[in-house]
Amino acid sequence: MRDEKTYRKWRLVLIPLTLILIAVWAYSKAGNLINAVPEQQALEIGTEAYIYGYPLVTMEMTRRVMTNGAAPQTMKAPMGQFANAREYPNASFKDVTAPNADTLYSSAWLDLSKEAYVLHVPDENDRYYLMPMLDGWTNVFASPGKRTTGTKAGDYAITGPHWEGTLPVGVIEYKSPTDMVWILGRTYCTGTPEDFKAVHVIQDQYSLKPLSAYGKPYSPLKGKVDPNINMTTAPREQVNNMPALAYFKLLAALMKNNPPSPADSPIVGEMAKIGIVPGKDFDMGKLDPAAVKALEQATKTGLERIVTETEHLGKKVNGWQISFTGKYGTDYLFRAAVTYAGLGANLPQDAVYPIASVDGSGQRLSGAHNYVLHFENGKMPPVNGFWSLTMYNAQYFFVANSLNRYTLSQRNKFNLNPDGSVDLYLEHAPPASNLKANWLPAPDGDFVLVLRLYWPREAFLNGGWEPPPVLQAQR
């Protein structure tokens, strides 16, 4: 009897105590969770965060691939060094979407977190060139070149957001909003063996050195090779295939040295609700299962919205999408779509890229049909620099073909019509021999055209000149 009474006594004590301990444990567990965010809200915030961060994450993954080498080669070079393309890229090139075959690239990636860098350009002897500088969010914050600074030799200091100091006399400062900077230089080349050599001489004089080494002998350090970096899959595909945890963790980390702009404060505040905070580790374990599920879906939904937006960039004119790139403000979806379609886009004053994925009647461009692009006499694209028409597959990469021809431009000698107009033929099968000079080979499937206008004239920028429609041709 005494044992039974004792048992009842202790049960009256132990049960409440156990419940208290469970409550304490649950409370402490809940304390590690972010304030509960409804699943639908987590999906909405996560989708916007994915779109917002897509350029920054894509820049980082591109940087990793393009700098993962011991020494410069083709379009890859260690941090702080130029990689110079010695010839036009071909259909095997997958590092950057929508590459061009009009200029020779000179690419360099900088980390300004420790020190500023000085860019030197030689005398270009009136040759067209530009050295656009992109911050981590893909905004062009400076663009020295023939249009802006002329073609004489110059030295330009590229400083980070927190840099303070005095520059040497004669050195011009360009301040970056982020510590990550990509210089994607372009030097015009006609494509002849002789002109390739002439441009190579210029490229060999492009240089970068830390500010502390300015005016002193300097040899770049040998780069380190990271075997864990995927060098076979295109950077954009690596981003597109990222799990939610990896994507948002990387985004949060990158925002430490590549801070959001003051105008981004509303979306930064929203992202904090699901634990994405600049410079802080993103931990999905602090989210409840419903929110985790929502974020996993958000990466898919966000990518779908980006891809869809590529079909609606800018204004539509005769089936062409014309958008002014290089600075995006808070139009995050536009910025992400441009990143997806053509990472490294220029300011409109330097270059505009009308894109056509449909013909003049709105039907998808396909190698199953033959097309013609007709320019009236005297109405070729108005430019101070040069123009070109480039063929891409549906993924914005070059299309392998028997001529190794990826573009038509003012460098080509076209067969003119009797009235002086020009017809460009866009088709999969070779046309008649007398038309081949005007032929741009198309894939057998869907394709995309990009009409590049470098240093466009005001007639285009103000809408006075419009690209003609791509029309189906019967032959």
C-alpha positions as CSV (number, residue, x, y, z in Angstrom):
1,M,0.0,0.0,0.0
2,R,2.8,2.3,0.9
3,D,4.5,1.6,-2.5
4,E,1.3,2.4,-4.3
5,K,0.9,5.7,-2.4
6,T,4.6,6.5,-3.2
7,Y,4.0,5.7,-6.8
8,R,1.0,8.0,-7.0
9,K,2.8,10.7,-5.3
10,W,5.8,10.6,-7.7
11,R,3.5,10.3,-10.7
12,L,1.8,13.6,-9.7
13,V,5.3,15.1,-9.7
14,L,6.9,13.4,-12.6
15,I,4.1,13.8,-15.2
16,P,3.9,17.6,-14.8
17,L,7.7,17.8,-14.8
18,T,8.0,15.7,-17.9
19,L,5.5,17.9,-19.7
20,I,7.4,21.0,-18.6
21,L,10.7,19.5,-19.9
22,I,9.0,18.7,-23.2
23,A,7.7,22.2,-23.5
24,V,11.1,23.7,-22.7
25,W,12.7,21.4,-25.4
26,A,10.0,22.4,-27.9
27,Y,10.4,26.1,-27.1
28,S,14.2,25.9,-27.4
29,K,13.8,24.0,-30.7
30,A,11.3,26.6,-31.9
31,G,13.8,29.3,-30.9
32,N,16.2,28.0,-33.5
33,L,13.6,28.3,-36.2
34,I,12.9,31.4,-38.2
35,N,9.6,32.9,-37.4
36,A,7.1,30.5,-39.0
37,V,6.5,31.6,-42.6
38,P,3.5,30.1,-44.4
39,E,4.3,27.8,-47.2
40,Q,2.8,30.1,-49.9
41,Q,4.7,33.1,-48.6
42,A,7.9,31.1,-48.5
43,L,7.4,30.1,-52.1
44,E,6.7,33.7,-53.2
45,I,9.8,35.1,-51.3
46,G,12.0,32.2,-52.4
47,T,11.0,32.7,-56.1
48,E,11.8,36.4,-55.9
49,A,15.0,35.7,-54.1
50,Y,16.0,33.2,-56.8
51,I,15.4,35.7,-59.6
52,Y,17.1,38.5,-57.6
53,G,20.2,36.5,-57.0
54,Y,20.5,34.7,-60.4
55,P,23.0,37.3,-61.9
56,L,25.2,37.2,-58.8
57,V,25.3,33.5,-58.5
58,T,25.8,33.1,-62.3
59,M,28.7,35.6,-62.2
60,E,30.3,33.6,-59.3
61,M,30.0,30.2,-61.1
62,T,31.3,31.7,-64.3
63,R,34.2,33.3,-62.4
64,R,35.1,30.0,-60.9
65,V,35.3,28.2,-64.2
66,M,37.0,31.0,-66.1
67,T,39.8,31.5,-63.4
68,N,40.5,27.9,-62.6
69,G,43.9,27.5,-64.2
70,A,47.6,27.9,-63.5
71,A,48.2,30.3,-66.4
72,P,46.2,32.2,-69.0
73,Q,44.8,30.1,-71.9
74,T,42.1,30.9,-74.4
75,M,39.3,32.5,-72.4
76,K,40.5,31.3,-69.0
77,A,43.1,33.0,-66.7
78,P,43.8,33.2,-63.0
79,M,42.3,36.0,-61.0
80,G,43.7,39.4,-61.8
81,Q,45.1,38.4,-65.2
82,F,43.8,38.8,-68.8
83,A,42.8,35.8,-70.9
84,N,42.8,36.8,-74.6
85,A,40.9,35.0,-77.3
86,R,43.2,34.8,-80.3
87,E,40.5,33.9,-82.7
88,Y,36.7,33.9,-82.9
89,P,35.0,31.3,-80.7
90,N,33.5,28.3,-82.4
91,A,30.5,26.0,-81.7
92,S,32.4,24.2,-78.9
93,F,32.6,27.3,-76.8
94,K,30.1,27.1,-73.9
95,D,31.6,29.3,-71.1
96,V,29.4,32.3,-71.9
97,T,26.0,32.4,-73.6
98,A,25.6,34.3,-76.8
99,P,29.3,34.8,-77.6
100,N,30.1,37.1,-80.6
101,A,32.3,36.5,-83.6
102,D,33.1,40.1,-84.4
103,T,35.6,41.1,-81.7
104,L,38.3,39.3,-79.9
105,Y,37.6,39.0,-76.2
106,S,40.0,40.0,-73.4
107,S,38.5,38.8,-70.2
108,A,39.7,39.3,-66.6
109,W,38.2,38.8,-63.1
110,L,39.1,40.9,-60.1
111,D,38.7,40.6,-56.4
112,L,38.9,44.1,-54.9
113,S,38.3,43.0,-51.3
114,K,42.0,43.5,-50.5
115,E,43.3,45.9,-53.0
116,A,42.5,48.0,-56.1
117,Y,43.8,47.1,-59.5
118,V,45.1,49.3,-62.3
119,L,44.1,48.5,-65.9
120,H,46.5,49.6,-68.7
121,V,45.4,49.9,-72.3
122,P,47.8,50.7,-75.1
123,D,47.3,53.1,-78.0
124,E,44.7,51.4,-80.3
125,N,45.5,53.6,-83.3
126,D,41.8,54.5,-83.8
127,R,40.7,50.8,-83.7
128,Y,37.3,50.2,-82.1
129,Y,37.5,48.7,-78.7
130,L,35.8,48.8,-75.3
131,M,36.6,47.5,-71.8
132,P,33.2,47.3,-70.0
133,M,33.4,46.6,-66.3
134,L,30.6,44.6,-64.7
135,D,30.0,44.5,-61.0
136,G,28.8,41.3,-59.3
137,W,25.2,42.0,-60.2
138,T,26.1,42.5,-63.9
139,N,25.6,46.2,-64.0
140,V,28.2,48.0,-66.2
141,F,29.7,50.7,-63.9
142,A,32.4,51.8,-66.3
143,S,33.2,51.4,-70.0
144,P,36.4,52.9,-71.2
145,G,36.9,52.6,-75.0
146,K,36.8,54.4,-78.3
147,R,33.3,55.9,-77.6
148,T,34.1,57.2,-74.1
149,T,37.9,57.7,-73.7
150,G,39.2,57.5,-77.2
151,T,41.9,55.2,-78.4
152,K,45.0,56.6,-76.8
153,A,46.9,54.8,-74.1
154,G,45.5,55.0,-70.6
155,D,45.7,53.8,-67.0
156,Y,42.5,53.2,-65.0
157,A,42.3,52.3,-61.3
158,I,39.4,49.9,-60.5
159,T,38.6,50.4,-56.8
160,G,36.2,48.5,-54.5
161,P,33.3,49.8,-52.6
162,H,35.3,50.4,-49.4
163,W,38.5,51.6,-50.9
164,E,39.9,55.0,-49.9
165,G,43.2,56.5,-50.9
166,T,45.1,58.7,-53.3
167,L,45.8,57.6,-56.9
168,P,49.0,58.3,-58.9
169,V,48.9,61.3,-61.2
170,G,47.3,60.4,-64.5
171,V,45.4,57.4,-63.3
172,I,41.6,57.6,-63.6
173,E,39.4,56.0,-61.0
174,Y,36.5,53.7,-61.7
175,K,34.8,52.7,-58.4
176,S,33.0,49.4,-58.4
177,P,29.9,48.8,-56.1
178,T,31.1,45.3,-55.5
179,D,34.4,43.5,-54.8
180,M,33.7,41.1,-57.7
181,V,34.5,42.7,-61.1
182,W,34.5,41.2,-64.6
183,I,36.2,43.1,-67.4
184,L,34.9,41.7,-70.7
185,G,37.0,43.6,-73.2
186,R,36.3,43.5,-76.9
187,T,38.7,44.6,-79.7
188,Y,37.4,44.8,-83.2
189,C,38.9,42.4,-85.8
190,T,38.1,41.8,-89.4
191,G,39.0,38.1,-89.0
192,T,41.8,38.0,-91.6
193,P,45.1,36.4,-90.5
194,E,46.8,39.8,-90.8
195,D,44.3,41.6,-88.6
196,F,44.3,38.7,-86.1
197,K,48.0,39.4,-85.7
198,A,47.5,43.1,-85.3
199,V,45.0,42.6,-82.6
200,H,47.2,40.1,-80.8
201,V,49.8,42.8,-80.5
202,I,47.3,45.1,-78.8
203,Q,46.0,42.3,-76.5
204,D,49.5,41.6,-75.3
205,Q,49.7,45.1,-74.0
206,Y,46.5,45.0,-72.0
207,S,47.6,44.5,-68.4
208,L,46.4,44.5,-64.8
209,K,48.4,44.9,-61.6
210,P,47.6,45.6,-58.0
211,L,47.7,49.3,-57.2
212,S,50.6,48.7,-54.8
213,A,52.6,47.5,-57.7
214,Y,51.9,50.4,-60.0
215,G,55.0,51.9,-61.5
216,K,57.1,48.9,-60.3
217,P,58.1,45.6,-61.9
218,Y,55.3,43.1,-61.5
219,S,54.8,39.4,-62.4
220,P,51.4,37.8,-61.7
221,L,51.4,34.8,-59.4
222,K,50.7,31.4,-60.8
223,G,47.1,30.4,-60.4
224,K,45.7,27.6,-58.3
225,V,43.7,24.8,-59.8
226,D,40.7,23.5,-57.8
227,P,39.9,19.9,-58.9
228,N,36.5,20.2,-57.3
229,I,35.3,22.8,-59.8
230,N,33.2,21.4,-62.6
231,M,35.0,22.3,-65.8
232,T,32.9,20.3,-68.2
233,T,29.4,21.7,-67.6
234,A,28.6,25.2,-68.7
235,P,28.4,27.6,-65.8
236,R,24.8,28.6,-66.5
237,E,23.7,24.9,-66.5
238,Q,25.5,24.5,-63.1
239,V,23.5,27.4,-61.7
240,N,20.2,26.1,-63.2
241,N,20.8,22.6,-61.7
242,M,21.7,23.9,-58.2
243,P,19.6,22.6,-55.2
244,A,17.8,25.2,-53.2
245,L,20.2,24.9,-50.2
246,A,23.3,25.3,-52.3
247,Y,21.9,28.2,-54.3
248,F,20.6,30.3,-51.4
249,K,23.6,29.5,-49.2
250,L,25.9,30.8,-52.0
251,L,23.8,33.8,-52.6
252,A,23.9,34.8,-48.9
253,A,27.7,34.4,-48.8
254,L,28.3,36.4,-52.0
255,M,26.3,39.3,-50.7
256,K,28.9,40.0,-48.0
257,N,31.5,41.4,-50.5
258,N,29.0,42.2,-53.2
259,P,26.4,44.2,-51.2
260,P,22.9,44.9,-52.4
261,S,22.3,48.4,-53.5
262,P,20.2,50.7,-51.2
263,A,17.4,50.4,-53.7
264,D,17.3,46.7,-53.0
265,S,16.4,47.1,-49.3
266,P,12.7,46.0,-49.8
267,I,13.6,42.6,-51.2
268,V,16.6,42.2,-48.8
269,G,14.1,42.6,-46.0
270,E,11.8,40.0,-47.5
271,M,14.6,37.5,-48.0
272,A,15.5,37.9,-44.3
273,K,12.1,36.4,-43.4
274,I,13.3,33.1,-44.8
275,G,16.9,33.4,-43.5
276,I,18.7,34.8,-46.5
277,V,20.8,37.6,-45.0
278,P,23.9,39.2,-46.6
279,G,27.0,37.6,-45.2
280,K,25.3,35.2,-42.9
281,D,25.2,31.5,-43.3
282,F,21.9,30.3,-44.7
283,D,20.6,27.3,-42.7
284,M,17.5,25.5,-44.1
285,G,17.4,23.5,-40.9
286,K,15.9,26.6,-39.3
287,L,12.9,26.5,-41.6
288,D,9.9,24.2,-41.0
289,P,9.4,21.4,-43.5
290,A,6.7,23.2,-45.4
291,A,8.9,26.2,-46.0
292,V,11.8,24.0,-47.1
293,K,9.5,22.3,-49.6
294,A,8.5,25.7,-50.8
295,L,12.1,26.9,-51.4
296,E,12.9,23.8,-53.3
297,Q,10.0,24.6,-55.6
298,A,11.0,28.2,-55.7
299,T,14.2,27.5,-57.6
300,K,12.2,25.7,-60.3
301,T,9.5,28.4,-60.5
302,G,12.1,31.2,-60.5
303,L,14.1,29.6,-63.4
304,E,10.9,29.1,-65.3
305,R,10.0,32.7,-65.0
306,I,13.5,33.8,-66.1
307,V,13.4,31.6,-69.2
308,T,9.9,32.8,-70.1
309,E,11.0,36.4,-69.7
310,T,13.8,35.9,-72.3
311,E,10.9,35.7,-74.8
312,H,9.7,39.2,-73.8
313,L,12.8,41.3,-73.3
314,G,12.3,45.0,-74.1
315,K,10.0,46.2,-76.8
316,K,8.9,44.1,-79.8
317,V,9.5,45.5,-83.3
318,N,8.8,43.4,-86.4
319,G,9.4,40.3,-84.4
320,W,12.6,41.5,-82.8
321,Q,13.0,42.1,-79.1
322,I,14.9,45.3,-78.4
323,S,16.1,46.0,-74.9
324,F,18.6,48.4,-73.4
325,T,20.9,46.5,-71.1
326,G,23.9,47.1,-68.8
327,K,22.0,48.9,-66.0
328,Y,18.9,47.4,-64.5
329,G,17.8,49.3,-61.4
330,T,15.3,47.1,-59.5
331,D,14.0,45.3,-62.6
332,Y,15.3,42.0,-61.3
333,L,13.5,39.8,-63.7
334,F,14.8,41.7,-66.7
335,R,18.3,41.5,-65.2
336,A,18.1,37.8,-64.7
337,A,16.7,37.2,-68.2
338,V,19.6,39.1,-69.7
339,T,22.0,37.1,-67.6
340,Y,20.4,33.9,-68.9
341,A,20.3,35.0,-72.5
342,G,23.7,36.8,-72.7
343,L,25.9,37.3,-69.7
344,G,28.1,40.3,-70.1
345,A,25.7,42.6,-72.0
346,N,26.9,46.2,-72.7
347,L,25.4,49.6,-72.2
348,P,23.0,50.6,-75.0
349,Q,25.4,53.4,-76.0
350,D,28.1,50.8,-76.6
351,A,26.0,48.0,-78.1
352,V,22.4,47.0,-78.5
353,Y,21.4,43.4,-79.3
354,P,17.9,43.0,-81.0
355,I,16.9,39.4,-80.6
356,A,14.6,37.4,-82.8
357,S,13.2,34.0,-81.9
358,V,10.1,34.4,-84.1
359,D,9.6,35.6,-87.7
360,G,7.6,38.6,-88.7
361,S,4.3,36.8,-88.3
362,G,5.1,35.6,-84.8
363,Q,6.0,32.0,-85.7
364,R,9.0,30.3,-84.0
365,L,12.1,30.4,-86.1
366,S,13.1,26.9,-87.2
367,G,15.5,25.3,-89.5
368,A,12.5,23.5,-91.0
369,H,11.8,26.7,-93.0
370,N,13.8,29.1,-95.1
371,Y,13.9,32.8,-94.2
372,V,15.1,36.0,-95.7
373,L,16.1,39.3,-93.9
374,H,15.7,42.1,-96.4
375,F,17.5,45.5,-96.0
376,E,16.4,48.3,-98.3
377,N,19.1,50.3,-100.1
378,G,20.6,52.8,-97.7
379,K,18.9,51.2,-94.7
380,M,21.5,48.9,-93.3
381,P,21.9,49.1,-89.5
382,P,23.0,52.6,-88.5
383,V,26.2,52.4,-86.4
384,N,29.4,54.3,-85.6
385,G,31.2,51.1,-84.8
386,F,29.9,48.0,-86.7
387,W,27.0,45.6,-87.0
388,S,26.6,41.9,-87.3
389,L,23.9,39.2,-87.4
390,T,24.6,36.1,-85.4
391,M,22.9,32.7,-85.5
392,Y,22.4,30.7,-82.2
393,N,20.6,27.5,-81.3
394,A,17.7,27.7,-78.8
395,Q,20.3,27.7,-75.9
396,Y,22.1,30.7,-77.3
397,F,25.2,28.9,-78.4
398,F,26.8,28.8,-81.9
399,V,25.6,26.3,-84.4
400,A,28.2,23.9,-86.0
401,N,28.0,24.1,-89.8
402,S,30.1,23.2,-92.9
403,L,31.3,26.8,-93.4
404,N,32.1,27.5,-89.7
405,R,30.1,30.6,-90.3
406,Y,28.3,32.0,-87.2
407,T,27.7,35.5,-88.3
408,L,27.2,37.9,-91.2
409,S,28.3,41.5,-90.9
410,Q,29.5,44.6,-92.7
411,R,32.8,42.8,-93.2
412,N,31.1,40.4,-95.7
413,K,30.8,41.2,-99.4
414,F,27.2,40.6,-100.1
415,N,25.5,40.0,-103.5
416,L,23.3,43.0,-104.0
417,N,19.9,43.0,-105.6
418,P,19.5,45.2,-108.8
419,D,18.0,48.0,-106.7
420,G,20.9,48.0,-104.3
421,S,19.0,46.2,-101.5
422,V,20.4,43.2,-99.6
423,D,18.8,39.9,-98.8
424,L,20.3,37.7,-96.1
425,Y,19.3,34.0,-96.3
426,L,18.7,32.1,-93.0
427,E,18.3,28.4,-93.6
428,H,19.6,25.0,-92.7
429,A,20.3,23.6,-96.2
430,P,22.8,25.4,-98.4
431,P,21.1,27.7,-101.0
432,A,22.1,28.1,-104.6
433,S,25.7,28.8,-105.2
434,N,25.0,32.4,-106.2
435,L,23.3,33.0,-102.8
436,K,26.0,31.5,-100.5
437,A,27.7,34.8,-99.9
438,N,24.5,36.0,-98.2
439,W,23.8,32.7,-96.3
440,L,23.8,32.3,-92.5
441,P,23.5,28.6,-91.8
442,A,20.7,27.6,-89.3
443,P,20.4,24.4,-87.2
444,D,17.7,21.9,-88.2
445,G,15.7,22.8,-85.0
446,D,14.7,26.1,-83.3
447,F,17.1,29.0,-83.5
448,V,17.6,32.6,-82.3
449,L,19.1,35.5,-84.1
450,V,21.0,38.4,-82.5
451,L,21.5,41.6,-84.5
452,R,24.4,43.5,-82.9
453,L,24.8,47.2,-83.3
454,Y,28.1,48.4,-81.8
455,W,28.1,52.1,-80.9
456,P,24.6,52.6,-82.5
457,R,23.7,56.0,-83.9
458,E,20.9,58.1,-82.5
459,A,18.7,57.0,-85.4
460,F,18.4,53.6,-83.7
461,L,18.5,54.7,-80.1
462,N,15.5,57.0,-80.6
463,G,13.5,54.5,-82.6
464,G,13.9,56.2,-86.0
465,W,15.4,53.0,-87.6
466,E,13.9,49.6,-87.0
467,P,15.3,46.2,-88.0
468,P,13.2,44.6,-90.7
469,P,11.2,41.4,-90.1
470,V,12.5,38.0,-90.7
471,L,10.2,36.5,-93.4
472,Q,9.7,32.9,-94.6
473,A,11.0,32.5,-98.1
474,Q,9.8,30.0,-100.8
475,R,12.5,28.3,-102.8
